[in-house]
Amino acid sequence: MTENIALFPLQLVVFPGETLNLHIFEPRYRQLIEDAEQQGTTFCVPTVINGKIRPVATEVELTEIAMRYPGGESDIHCLGKRVFYLEDIWRNFPEKLYPGGSGKLLTVDLEEDPAINEEIISITTDIYRLLNIDKTIKSTAEGFKTYDISHYVGMTLEQEYELLTLLNGKERQQYLLNHLQSISPGIERKTAIRDRAKLNGHFRELMPPEW
């Protein structure tokens, strides 16, 4: 079944279960967050790559407004929920300033092989130790999923988006495992991984694309 949903396109990927921290400053998205707070509106964050909006997008739910500023800006926490395939995108949601679209809900298989995840955790732990990255990784007993570290192992935006499109749990595991096994030991690659791993928890002030 097709659903109509508000959109907040950004140059990032949101994974199910992920906490997203954003600094909201544009009037159209300030209106969206107001609707989310007052009406419980959820919205999809479709990924923008090379100026184009990609169709697979994660729905997010506003969980907290962490800070309100006198000028109307805010810092917010959101939680990644369901994954949609957008079939149509509109410049404006009906009677709203912010964009909207229609899409179909995708079924994401969250079941993952614990043995493969143990290998993923082991390799990632070794990489972090090599790069002196102080970042805790969940154990499989604690419910580790591939989504938990996918922003923090040096993948490009295109690779993160491709991972989001993989709805089968074992396919996601194999994709991430292949990436970890192919990481170059070059200093530039190491620096990129270290910088990405330190991003967790920051509010990101991102400029949404122009229409």
Phi, psi and omega in degrees: 000138180276136178241145171270137186210146176290152182234145174225080183294135180214161179273060177202169176246135174249130179259151175305136180084354182277143171271125181247126178251125184226148170260119186259124183225334180285140181305319183295324180274338170296322176295320179299315181292326175298317177294322179296320181287316188273329186244357182075021180296130171263166180210155178265145174249090177283145182279133176257119179234124182054041176080002182245137179278125180274151190281335181273123187219149179260131174286140176234153180241131175293126180250334181196141166262106188283330182206137173246137180251153183304329182278001180101354177284165180204158170252131185230155170248134176231161178236129177293135184239252185272166179245134182239155167252114184279123180264337180212145180230133181245146177298324180224133167296145184311122177065023180231162177280330187274160181290165176211182179186180176231145182198170180251141178290133177259146179268114181262125177278110182268358178284126180230151182286117181302325181295318178293320179295326175299319179292319178298315180297318181298312181295316180296320178299318179296319179296315180297321179296318180299323184264006181058041178265122180266087182219128182279136177246131177301153171271167176297327178295331180273001176095028180306136173230155181304326180300334187298328185242004190294339175276349195240026179230028171078020177281149175285168177300321179297319179293319178297319179296318179299322177298320179298326182285347180276107186273341180273131184302314182291329176294320177296316179300314182293322179297313180293319179297316178300320179296313182299321182288342183256002183298131180284144177279003182300148185298326180295318179295317180299317181297320180298316179295316181298316181295319180292322182294334181275356184285340189305126176096349180281146172278126184258124177264095186250138179275112176298156184290152173281149180262000000 
